[in-house]
Amino acid sequence: MKKSNLDAPVAEHTQLNVKEALLNPASVFKHPKEVLDCEDLSREQKIEILRRWEYDVRELQVADEEGMTAPKPPAVTLDIVLDALRELGASADVEHPAPTKQGGS
């Protein structure tokens, strides 16, 4: 089994932020461009963080369609996240899609 580079050490001052970014990218970065510009992250870490952001945005879209989101529009759209992934040469995460209104994933 190939070991993931996602847990590779980064500069000590960002280690906690990387773990948080993998769980909730918007809590660490204001915009996907900040992920792209972060020199402390490997390409693999950037892709994983952006894929998580993609998942979160897709979940918000489903909630919005069901009338369950705040009235304020999101600052980061799906197109912005997908553009950032494309800049890294990565595609959208089709293996882990956000839940659908039908309850599946």
C-alpha positions, 0 to 999 in steps of 0.5 A: 500500500502506498503511503500518502504524502498528506501527512508529510511534515510541513513547517512546524508553525503550520502543522496544526493548520494543515490538519484543520485545513483537511477537515475544514478548509474555510476555517484556515483559508479565505479563498482557494487561491490561498491554498494554491499560493501556500508554499508550506503545502505539497501538491498532494496536500493542496489537492486534498484540501481543495477536494474537501472544500469541493465536498463542502461547497457541494453539501451547501448547494444541496442544503440551499436547494432544500432551503436550509442555508443562511441568506448570505451567498457563499464567498467561494463557489464550486467553480472557484474550487474546481478552477483551483483543482484544475490549476494543480492538474487535478480533477473533481473528486468523483469517488466521494461526492456530496450527499444527494437529496435522495440520501445517497452519496 
